[in-house]
Amino acid sequence: MKRINHIRTFLIVFVFCILALFVAILVIFGAAFISEQLWIILSSGAVAFILIYGIGISKQHLFSRRGAASLTGILVLILFYASILIPFSDTRNMPAVVEGGAYWDLRTGSRIAYVHLSPAKKVGRPPVIFLHGGPGVPDMAGDLAYFGQLTQDGYDVYVYDQVGSGRSSRLEDPLQYTIERHVADLEAIRGRIGAERIVLIGHSYGALLAAQYMARYGDHIDKAVFISPHPLDPRDKSGGNLTNRLKPGQLSKLYPLILHPRSLMAYGLLQISPKAAHAYVGDEEMDARFDRVYAATQPALHAENKQIEQLIYGLGFYANQTPQTLKVSPPPDPRPALKSLQVPALIIKASEDYLSWSSAIDYRQSLTESTLIYFRHVGHNVYQDEPERVLGAIRSFLSGDRLSEPEYSGFVPPSDYEGN
């Protein structure tokens, strides 16, 4: 009989611990709707736990074991808050140093890290500006080495870290990480380099940024290249398909990083109050964690037979995640404005891209002077999987010569396309 009482006591304590934790978490997120003050948000959860647990235990008449039950509740509460308050131990590594790196202090308030490569001989061509993806995922060293080769064709080449990532400044208010802010920064950059017309090359989210910029400042675009472009349609959610390309062993490395209680709390607060989330976990800590998360997802960005071990650092967590939250409205649909432009455009799509096929078709249908080329057995980071062929296609397009790759004229996806 005594043993049964012990079991009964344990079950009661366990149930009320779980119930109190559940209520505490709900209260924390509920408080985030009302206040952006972190101490109010977190302390409200502690108060809710104590009330629910204390009332529950007292009503079960555990007077003979009240001390042990109270001690258990306090221990659970301490462990919970330790799991969400103790900072990550991730090492924050700075991005690779790039020779010639400099900064623009733009009129938008952004401090932008960039590198400019000049051609050996000026031939009067519009400068090339490369727009990295993510958002918040720059690889200045790698992208400069690759796209910098266009200087051999007489182009000035600019590669920069978008605000909130790399060596560029972070914003105090994460809600300022919007496509409109990136467009404004890009227009300010065009003004700083003194170019009336520019060539834009955008990869993934960078392609969407290029399209949004063109929709507003199309007169300044000479030509544009869209590599594995992010969907133009705000309703297209295929960006969430990235983890579908990871194998179980690869997912086992990713999930512990994103399912840690501190990570989950940060993601949850970000959906409700980005400012509170930013106060809860700052840029340095979350950027270091995001570096690890991105490294765990890298296999999904390449074809299976072309895996690349490439660690990049200095990624921007809030620049990446805030635009995807419930607090941020989808960017304006640029397709109506793009249809009125007469800008030559090249669209590059790969068979193992996790993004939807319709995203590429949207670009082709919206840009009347566009050409789509298709690479088989290549991943989302197509220019890393097939560097020579992709660069050859870009060069032939920019020079106005016959494309080095055949045009894909169909609208339905090829039979070997692995996306949706």
C-alpha positions in Angstrom: 0.0 0.0 0.0 2.9 2.3 0.8 4.5 1.7 -2.6 1.2 2.5 -4.3 1.0 5.8 -2.5 4.6 6.6 -3.6 3.6 5.8 -7.2 0.5 7.9 -6.9 2.4 10.8 -5.5 5.0 10.6 -8.3 2.3 10.6 -11.0 0.5 13.5 -9.5 3.7 15.6 -9.2 4.7 14.6 -12.8 1.3 15.5 -14.2 1.2 18.9 -12.5 4.8 19.6 -13.5 4.0 19.0 -17.2 0.7 21.0 -16.9 2.4 23.9 -15.2 5.2 24.0 -17.7 2.7 23.9 -20.6 0.7 26.8 -19.0 4.0 28.7 -18.3 5.0 28.5 -21.9 1.6 29.6 -23.1 1.7 32.6 -20.7 5.2 33.5 -21.9 4.1 33.7 -25.5 0.8 35.4 -24.5 2.8 38.0 -22.6 4.9 38.7 -25.7 1.7 39.8 -27.4 1.2 42.5 -24.7 4.8 43.6 -23.8 8.2 43.7 -25.5 9.9 43.8 -22.0 11.8 40.6 -21.7 11.7 40.5 -17.9 7.9 40.8 -17.9 7.6 38.1 -20.5 9.8 35.6 -18.7 8.7 36.3 -15.1 5.1 35.9 -16.1 5.8 32.4 -17.1 7.5 31.7 -13.8 4.5 33.1 -11.9 2.1 31.0 -13.9 4.1 27.8 -13.2 4.2 28.5 -9.5 0.4 29.2 -9.3 -0.6 26.2 -11.4 1.7 23.8 -9.7 1.1 25.1 -6.2 -2.7 25.0 -6.5 -2.6 21.6 -8.2 -0.4 20.0 -5.5 -2.4 21.6 -2.6 -5.7 20.3 -3.9 -4.3 16.7 -4.0 -3.8 16.7 -0.2 -0.1 15.8 -0.4 0.4 17.3 3.1 2.8 14.5 4.2 5.0 15.0 1.2 4.4 18.8 0.6 8.1 19.5 1.1 9.3 17.0 -1.4 6.6 18.0 -3.9 7.5 21.7 -3.5 11.2 20.9 -3.9 10.5 18.9 -7.1 8.5 21.8 -8.6 11.2 24.3 -7.8 13.8 22.0 -9.3 11.7 21.6 -12.5 11.2 25.3 -12.8 15.0 25.9 -12.4 15.8 23.3 -15.0 13.3 24.8 -17.4 14.6 28.3 -17.1 18.2 27.1 -17.2 17.4 25.4 -20.5 16.1 28.6 -22.1 18.4 31.1 -20.4 21.8 29.6 -20.5 23.5 30.9 -23.7 24.6 28.6 -26.4 28.3 27.6 -26.3 28.6 27.9 -30.1 31.8 29.6 -31.2 31.2 32.8 -33.3 33.5 32.7 -36.3 34.0 35.8 -38.4 33.6 35.6 -42.2 36.7 34.9 -44.2 38.9 38.0 -44.7 38.7 39.3 -48.3 41.4 41.5 -49.7 40.2 44.9 -50.6 37.2 44.8 -48.3 35.6 48.2 -47.5 32.4 49.7 -46.2 29.6 51.9 -47.6 27.7 54.0 -45.0 24.4 54.4 -46.9 21.8 57.0 -46.5 19.4 54.2 -45.5 21.3 53.8 -42.3 22.9 50.5 -43.3 26.7 50.0 -43.0 27.5 47.6 -45.9 30.6 45.5 -46.3 31.7 45.1 -49.9 34.5 44.4 -52.3 35.0 45.9 -55.7 37.1 44.3 -58.4 38.1 46.3 -61.4 38.9 45.0 -64.9 42.4 45.3 -66.2 41.0 47.4 -69.1 37.9 49.6 -68.9 35.6 49.0 -71.9 32.6 51.1 -70.7 30.4 48.2 -69.6 27.8 48.6 -66.8 29.1 47.2 -63.5 28.0 43.8 -62.2 26.5 43.6 -58.7 26.1 40.2 -57.2 23.2 39.6 -54.8 23.6 36.7 -52.4 20.8 34.5 -51.2 19.3 33.5 -47.9 18.4 36.1 -46.9 21.3 36.5 -44.5 23.6 34.0 -46.2 26.6 35.7 -47.7 29.8 34.0 -48.9 31.8 37.1 -49.9 35.1 35.2 -50.4 33.6 32.4 -52.5 31.3 34.6 -54.6 34.0 37.2 -55.2 36.4 34.5 -56.4 33.7 33.1 -58.7 31.9 36.2 -60.1 35.1 38.2 -60.0 36.1 36.3 -63.1 33.8 38.6 -65.0 36.4 41.3 -64.7 38.3 39.4 -67.5 35.4 40.5 -69.7 35.7 44.1 -68.8 33.2 44.4 -66.0 33.6 46.0 -62.7 32.3 43.5 -60.1 30.8 44.3 -56.8 30.0 41.7 -54.1 28.5 42.8 -50.8 27.0 41.5 -47.6 23.3 42.5 -47.3 22.4 44.3 -44.1 22.1 42.0 -41.1 24.7 39.5 -42.4 28.4 39.0 -42.9 30.4 42.0 -41.9 27.6 44.4 -42.6 25.7 46.1 -39.7 22.9 44.5 -37.7 19.6 46.3 -37.1 18.3 47.0 -33.6 14.7 46.3 -34.8 14.5 42.9 -36.6 11.3 44.0 -38.3 13.4 46.3 -40.5 14.7 43.3 -42.3 12.4 43.5 -45.3 12.7 43.2 -49.0 11.9 46.9 -49.2 15.0 47.7 -47.0 17.2 45.6 -49.2 15.9 47.3 -52.3 16.5 50.7 -50.8 20.0 49.7 -49.9 20.7 48.5 -53.4 19.5 51.7 -54.9 21.7 53.6 -52.5 24.6 51.4 -53.6 23.9 52.2 -57.2 24.1 55.9 -56.4 27.3 55.4 -54.4 29.1 53.7 -57.3 27.8 56.3 -59.7 26.4 53.9 -62.3 23.3 54.9 -64.3 22.8 51.3 -65.4 23.9 48.1 -63.7 23.9 44.3 -64.3 22.3 42.3 -61.5 23.2 38.7 -60.8 21.0 37.2 -58.0 21.1 33.8 -56.5 18.0 32.4 -54.7 16.7 35.2 -52.4 19.1 37.5 -54.3 17.2 36.8 -57.4 14.0 37.9 -55.7 15.8 41.0 -54.5 16.9 41.7 -58.1 13.3 41.3 -59.4 11.9 43.6 -56.7 14.5 46.2 -57.5 13.7 45.9 -61.2 10.0 46.3 -60.5 10.8 49.7 -59.0 14.0 50.8 -60.7 13.8 49.0 -64.0 15.3 51.9 -66.0 18.6 51.3 -64.3 19.0 47.6 -65.3 21.0 46.7 -68.3 20.7 42.9 -67.9 19.8 40.5 -65.2 20.7 36.9 -64.3 18.5 34.9 -61.9 20.1 31.7 -60.5 17.8 29.2 -58.8 15.4 32.1 -58.2 13.3 32.5 -55.1 9.5 32.4 -56.0 7.9 35.7 -57.1 4.5 34.5 -56.0 4.1 35.3 -52.3 1.9 32.2 -51.9 4.6 29.9 -53.1 6.0 28.3 -49.9 8.4 25.9 -51.6 11.3 27.5 -49.6 10.2 25.2 -46.8 11.1 22.1 -48.8 14.8 22.4 -48.1 14.9 19.8 -45.3 13.0 17.3 -47.5 16.3 16.8 -49.4 18.2 15.7 -46.2 18.7 12.1 -45.3 17.9 10.7 -41.8 21.5 10.9 -40.8 21.8 14.5 -41.9 18.5 15.4 -40.2 19.9 13.9 -37.0 22.6 16.6 -37.0 20.1 19.4 -37.7 17.3 18.7 -35.3 19.3 18.9 -32.0 20.3 22.5 -33.1 16.8 23.7 -33.9 14.9 21.8 -31.3 17.0 23.0 -28.3 14.7 24.7 -25.8 16.5 28.0 -26.2 16.2 27.8 -30.0 12.5 27.0 -29.8 11.9 29.9 -27.4 13.7 32.2 -29.8 11.7 31.0 -32.8 8.5 31.3 -30.9 9.1 34.8 -29.6 10.2 35.8 -33.1 6.7 34.9 -34.4 5.1 37.2 -31.9 7.5 39.9 -31.0 10.8 40.1 -33.0 12.1 42.9 -30.6 11.5 40.6 -27.6 13.2 37.7 -29.4 16.2 40.0 -30.2 16.4 41.1 -26.6 16.2 37.4 -25.5 19.0 36.2 -27.7 21.2 38.7 -29.4 22.8 38.7 -32.9 26.2 37.2 -31.9 24.7 34.2 -30.2 22.0 33.5 -32.8 24.3 34.1 -35.7 26.8 31.6 -34.4 23.9 29.0 -34.0 22.7 29.9 -37.5 26.1 29.1 -38.9 25.8 25.6 -37.5 22.2 25.2 -38.7 23.2 26.3 -42.2 26.2 23.9 -42.3 23.8 21.0 -41.4 21.5 21.9 -44.3 24.2 22.4 -46.9 23.9 18.8 -48.4 20.4 19.8 -49.5 21.8 22.7 -51.6 23.9 20.4 -53.9 23.4 17.5 -56.1 24.0 14.2 -54.3 27.1 13.4 -56.4 28.5 16.9 -56.0 28.6 17.5 -52.3 30.8 20.4 -51.3 32.4 20.7 -47.9 32.2 24.5 -47.6 31.8 26.1 -44.2 30.9 29.8 -44.2 30.5 32.0 -41.2 28.9 35.3 -40.3 25.4 34.5 -41.4 22.5 36.6 -40.2 19.9 34.8 -38.2 17.4 37.7 -37.8 17.9 38.8 -41.3 17.0 35.3 -42.4 14.2 34.4 -40.1 12.3 37.7 -39.5 11.0 38.0 -43.1 9.5 34.5 -42.7 7.6 35.3 -39.5 3.9 36.0 -39.0 4.7 39.6 -38.1 6.0 40.5 -41.5 3.7 40.9 -44.5 4.7 39.2 -47.8 6.6 41.5 -50.1 4.6 43.1 -53.0 4.1 41.0 -56.0 6.6 42.4 -58.6 5.2 40.5 -61.6 2.8 43.1 -63.0 5.6 45.7 -63.0 8.2 43.3 -64.5 5.9 42.6 -67.5 6.3 46.1 -68.7 10.1 46.0 -68.8 12.2 45.3 -71.8 15.3 43.9 -70.0 17.3 40.9 -71.3 17.3 38.3 -68.5 18.8 34.8 -68.1 17.1 32.3 -65.7 19.1 29.3 -64.5 17.3 26.3 -63.0 18.7 23.0 -61.8 17.1 19.6 -61.6 17.8 19.1 -57.9 16.7 22.5 -56.8 14.3 22.3 -53.8 12.4 25.3 -54.9 9.3 24.9 -57.1 9.4 24.7 -60.9 6.8 27.4 -61.1 9.1 29.9 -59.5 11.4 29.7 -62.6 8.5 29.8 -65.0 7.1 32.9 -63.2 10.3 34.7 -64.0 10.2 33.7 -67.6 6.6 34.7 -68.1 7.0 38.0 -66.2 10.1 39.0 -68.1 9.3 39.2 -71.8 13.0 39.1 -72.9 14.1 36.2 -70.8 15.6 32.9 -71.5 15.5 29.8 -69.3 18.3 27.2 -69.3 18.2 23.9 -67.3 21.0 22.0 -65.7 20.6 18.3 -65.0 22.0 16.5 -62.0 22.8 19.8 -60.3 21.5 21.3 -57.0 20.2 24.7 -55.8 23.7 26.1 -55.6 24.1 25.4 -59.3 27.1 27.7 -59.9 29.0 25.7 -57.3 28.0 22.3 -58.7 28.7 23.3 -62.3 31.0 26.3 -62.0 32.5 26.3 -65.5 29.2 25.6 -67.4 27.3 28.2 -65.4 30.0 30.9 -65.8 30.1 30.1 -69.5 26.4 30.6 -69.8 26.5 33.9 -67.9 29.4 35.1 -70.1 27.7 34.3 -73.3 24.5 35.9 -72.2 26.2 39.1 -71.0 28.2 39.4 -74.2 25.2 38.9 -76.4 26.7 35.8 -78.1 24.8 32.6 -78.6 24.2 30.9 -75.3 26.6 28.2 -74.4 23.7 26.1 -73.1 20.5 25.1 -74.9 17.4 27.0 -74.0 14.6 25.2 -72.2 11.4 26.3 -74.0 8.8 24.1 -72.2 6.6 25.2 -69.4 6.1 21.9 -67.6 9.0 20.6 -65.6 11.3 18.0 -67.2 10.8 14.4 -66.3 14.0 14.4 -64.1 13.1 17.5 -62.1 13.1 16.6 -58.4 11.3 19.6 -57.0 7.5 20.3 -57.0 
